């Protein structure tokens, strides 16, 4: 039985680089892990050349910009951005954590604990016993797992569905995801997720929120699709004979969600009668309720998460006041893609992998100056859906054309068709509702933009010629 060869990932050892690499390959083979490819990392300031005497497997030398090899932050960011994306599809990855500085050793362990490597990745430590003793290589036993690892593991189960990286690059998205992780950790408290259409609210609930809450199932309720006359029965269930046509017991969506998450999508569309009954359910710590026609109380173990694509001021007008009060204690606003330009390259890669349905187009997402310019300038009112449409258009134009020609045609068609959907409430950066509500929306956006642009509230206030307190209040802090 042949053994499948793997890929070895390691830093260059400054003093005994090629010998360390050669010994690691030899020792891994002796343990039943032959190496077929090597990804060899070095600093641009210290370039590496193997020389003609190299007789090992193919080596991909990566020169990385790391100014200070003892800086944990620099190394972590460099590896996360320049190496990790390229090894996600490697099925049999081995990492030698020994070569390099102590900071480099530490970063390998942090990335492994955070679930950054593909499933099944093995960590190894190669050491010499004494000054002249034999060299050995042993597996690194480091079973620590973090919430990032749990989130990424959940995401990998749903692959290749496009999802946000929990370690976002843009400050706006990173803050939103940090809030989402923090708020999702509060047991029993309803979570409200706001954001424009296409920002991936459902996927965030099914991955990050489900992982943090340790709930394996999510029962999604598209509130706008509930029949107004039967909504209460659909959500809470009914007993046999509760009304004409109730020929059997119906458990209801709430009962189906027992042990998991009840996700009320577009919660503003819930009929008022259901809203009132939901208020009582949410204020009961034991989560008790009655089915339609029932005379006894049932209890379920569910976490409630709601989502809406309208501004919070409009949501307050659409929901019963008591229900809004209970749902608005923990609010996370998912920013639109146009406010997270630093993350668009990663978003595009994930969207392409999700939408790739033919072998006629490359596995890796196209990267071209035309595409980069389009993603940097387009308003993307549909957010991820606009990227999905672009991927489909590129696929349609790819056959029989060069990459540049296909991208030119596809991007041109995409830009002609990119317009806000009819009835969208978020197509313009002015919010929705009355003049006063729209002014508040603009003030909040301006305050957050200024903070992100200038780095601190103090510098932002100075640039805008106002008080720091005013900006903080506008931003809702």
N, C-alpha and C positions, 0 to 999 in steps of 0.2 A: 504494500500500500504506500503510495507516494505521499510525502508530506508537503503541504502547500507552503511556499516560501512567504516570508513577511517583509515588512518595511521597517528599517531601523531609523529612528530619529534621535539625533544627538548634537550637542555642541562640540566644536573643535577644542581639543585640549591644547593649551598654549605651549606646554613644554614637550609633550610626547604625543602630539596629535594623531599622526597616521598610525603609529604603533598601537595607541589606545583603541582606535577604530578597528584596526585589523584584529586585535585580540578579542574585542567584543563580538565581532562577527564569528570568529572561530569558536569562542566559548558558547555562544548561543546555538550554533550548529551542533555542538557536542551535547547540548541539552534537548535536542530535538526541535530546534527552532531555526531552520536555515533562513538566511537573509538574502532576499532577491534584489532589493533596492535599498538605497540609503539616502536620507535627507540630512545633509550635513550643514550645520549652522555655524557661521562665523561672523565676526564684526567687520564692517566695511573698512575700519581703520586697520584691521589685521587680516588682509585677504589670504586665502588658502589655495594652494595648488597641489594636487596629488602627485604629479610627476609621472613619467613614463613607466616607472617601476610598479605602479599600482596594478594588481592582478585580481582584485576583488570584484564584487558586483557593481553595477552602475551607481554612480554617486551624483546626486543633485546638490551642488553647493549653493547655499543661500547666504549672501552677504547682507546682514541686517544692520540698520542704523541704530546702534546702541552706544550712546556717548559714554555712559558710566556702567561698566559691567557689574558693579556692586549695588546698583540702584534697583530695588525690587520693582518699583513702579514702572520704570523705563522698560525693563525686561518683560514684565507682565503685559504691558500694553503692546509692545512690539510683537511678542509671540501670539497674543490674542488676535491681532489685526493682520499679521503677515504670514503666519504659519498655520494656525488652527483651521481657517477656512479651507486650506488646501489639503488637509488630512482627514476631513470629515468623511470622505468616501473610501478611505483605506480600511480594508476589512481585517487585516492582520498586522496591527501596528505595535511596534516595540519601542520603548523610550529608554535610552540609557541616561539616567539622571546624574551620573558621576562627573563627566567632564564639565569644566567651567567653574565659575566662582560659586561660593556658598549661596549667593542670591539666586543664581541660576538653578541650583539644586532645589531651593525653596519654591521657586515659581513652578517647576514641574509638578511638585506635590500639590500646590494650590490649584493648578489647572485640573489635575486629576480629581481632587476632592470636589471641585466645582462642576464635574461632569463635562468638561470641555472636549475631551477626546472621544472618538467613536467607541461604541460598546465593544468590550473585549480587549481593549488596549492593555498591554502589560508594561509595567515599570521594572527596570533592572538597575542594579548597582554593581559596577565592576571595580574591584579593589585588589591591590597587591598586599600579600601577607608579609609585612616587614619590608625592609629596604630591598632585599634580594630574594624574597620568597616568591612562591608561585602566584600567578594572577587568577582570580576567580570572579565569577559573575553570579549574583543571586537575585531572585525576585524581591521587589520591594513590597512588603506587606503594610499597606496604608489604607485601612478600610473606612477612614473617615469620609462621611458624605455630608453635603450641605444642601440647603434649599435649592441652590442653583442646579445641583446634580439631579435632584428630584424633578425640577421643572424641565430640564433638558431631556431626562429620561421619558417623561410624559410626552414631550414634543416629538421625540424620536419614534414613539409608537404611532403617532399620527402622521409621520412623514409619508409623502413629501409635501404635505400641506404647508403653505407659507405662513410663518409665524415670526414674531419679533424676537430678537435676541434679548434675553433679560438683562444683559450688560450693554445697553444702548450707548452709542457714541454722543448723540446730541443731548445737551443738558435738559431740554424740555421733555423729551421722551424718557430720559433716564429718571427724572424726578417723578414722572407719572407712574413708571413701573415700580419705582421704590415705594411710592404711596400705595400702589396696588398690593404689593407684597406685604407691606406693613398692615394695611387695613384688613386684608384677607385673613390675617392671623388672629383677628378678634373673634372668638367663637360666639355664635348666637346673634351677632349684630348684622342686620341687613346691610348689604354693600350695594351702592349705586354707581354704575359705570356710565359716564356720559361721553359722547364723541360723535363726530359727523358720521354719515353713512360711509361704509367701506373702510373704517379705521381698524377693523378686526376685533371688535368688542367681544363677539361670541368666542372667537378663538382664544382670546386672553382668559376668558372665564373657564374654558375647557382645558386650558393648559396651566397657566400660572395659578389662578384661583383654586382650581381643583387640586393642584399639587400642594399648595400651602395649607388648605383645609383638610388634606388627606381624604378626599372623597373621590371614589372611583367612578361614580356615575353622575351625569348632569342631565336633568330632564328640562329641555328647553320648551318654553311656552311662547309662541309668537302671538302676543296679546291681540294684535290687530286681526288675527284670523279666527278668534273665538266667536262663535255664534252668539249674538247678543241675548237670545232667548234661552240658550242652553249653556252659557258661559259658566254659571255657578256650578252646574252639574259636571261640566268637563273638568273644572279645576278641583272641586271638593268631592265629587262623586255623588251617587244617590243610592237609596235603598230600593228594593223591588216594590213597585206600586206607588212610588213617590209622585208620579204624574202619568198622564196618558202616554203610553209607549215605553214606560220604564218596566220592561218585562223581566229584568234581572238586576242584580246588584252591580253597580259600577264603582270601581275603586277610586277613580279620579286621578288626575295628574299629581296632586299633592300626595296621595297614597303611593303612587308609583315612584315618587322621589324619596321615599323613606330610606334613610341611610346615605343619601347623596345630596345634591344641590338642586334646588328649584330655581331655574333661571327664567325670569319674566322679562322677555325681550320686548322693547318698545312698550314699557309699562304704562305710558300715558294713554294707551288705547284700551285699558281695562274698563269694562262697563262699571258705572258707579255702584251698582248693587254688589258686585264682586269686590270693589274697593272697600266698601264698608265692612264686609265680612272678613276681608283680609286684615283690616286694622285689628280686629279682635284676636285673630290668629297670631299676629306679630307681637302683640303686647302680652301674650300669655307665654311665660317662660317654658312651659311644658309643651308648647305648640299643639294645643288642643283645638278641635273643631268638630262640627257636626256635618254629616252628609245631608244632602237635600232629602227631606222626608224622614231623616233619622231622629231618634229620641235619645241617643246616647253619644257621649263624646269620645272621639278617637284622638290618639296622640301619635305624632310622627317625629322622627329625628331628622330634620332637614336644615340646611343652611340656605338662606334666601339671598339671591343676587338679582338685581334689576339693571336694566340698561335702557337708554333713551338716546335718540339722535337730535333732540331739541335742547335749546339752552335751558339752564336751570330755572330762570325766571318764568319761562313759558311752561315748564313742567309743573311748577308750583301752581299755576292757574288751571292746569288740566287735571290735577289730582285732588282728591279730598284732602283738606288741610291736615287732618290727623294722620292720614297715610303719608303725605309728603314729609311731615315732621319725623316720622319713624324711618323713612327711607333715606333722608338727607343727612343723617348723622355722619356717615362715612361716604364721601363722594370722591371719585377719581375721574378726572377728565383726560381722556386719551387724545393727545394732540393730533392734528391733521398732518399728513406727510409733508406738506409744504413748509411746516415749521420744524421739520426734522431732516433737513437736507443731508446732514452728515451720515445718516443711516440709510439713505436711498440706495446706495450701491449694494449693501447687504440685502435690503428688501428686494431689490431687483433679482439678485441671485436666487433667492428663495422662491420668488414668484415664478421665475423661469423654470426651475426644477419641478414645481407643481404643475405648470401648464404644458410641459413638454410631453407631447403625446405621439410623436413620430421620430423615427431614427434619422429622418432626412435633415433634421436640425441638430446642432451640436449639443452635447450633454452640458457643457459649461455655458453659462449665460453670455451672450455677445457683449463685448466691451469695445466701445468705439467712441471717438470724440463727438460724433453726431449724437449718440445716445446720452453721453454724459451731459452735453449741453441741454438736451431736451429735458432730462430729469432735473437739471439745476434751475430751469426757468419756467417750466409749465406749472400752472396753479394746482393741478391734480384735484379737482373738486370731488371726484369719486374715490380718491385715495388708492387703496390697494386694487380696487376694481379698475381704475385707469391703467395701472401697471399690468393687470391681467389682460386688458384689451390690447395693450401694446404687444405683449407676448404673442397673443393670437394673430395679430396683424403681421408681425415679423415671420411667424410660421407660414402664413399665407403667401408672403412675398419671397420666401427663401428659395424656393425651387427654381433652378436654372439661372440664378443670379449670383454675383459676388456678394460678399458680406456687406460691403459699402453700399452697393446698389439696392440690396434688399432692405437695409436699414433706412436708406434715404426714402424709398417708396413707403415703407411702413410708418415711419415717423411722420411723413407728410400727411398720410391718411389719418393717423392718430391725432395730429394737431387739428385737422379739419373737423374731426368728430368729437373732440374733447370740449364738451359744454355741459353745464349743469343740467341735471335731469329735471323734467317738468315737475313742479311741486316741491323741489328740494328747498329746505328751510335754511340751508347752510351754504348756498352757492356764493354769497357775497360776504366779505369780512365785516358785516355790520350787525350781526346777530339777528334777532327777530323780536316782534312785539311792538310795544309803544315806543315813542321817541325816547322817553326816559330809560326804558330797558335797553334800547340800542346804544345810547350814550354810555350806560354802565358797561355794556359789553365791550365797547371800543376802549374805554378807560382801563378795563381789566387787561385787554390784549396789549395795549400800549405799555402798561406797567410791567407786564411779564416780558415783553420784547426788550424793553430798556434794561431790565435786570440781566437778561441773557446776553445782551449786546455789551454791556459795560462791566459785568462780572459781580458787582455788589450793589446793594440798594443805595448806598451813599454816593457812589460814582454815577449811578443812573439818575438820582435826584439832582445832582449837580449839573449833569448834561442837559436835563430838561428844565432846570431853573425852578425847582419846586422842593418841598420838604420831603424827606425820606418817609416820614409817617404817612403823608398823603399817598405816595406810591404804594406803600404796603397795604393801606386801606383799599385802594383801587384794585389791588391784586387779590384782595380777600384774605390777607394774612393778619 
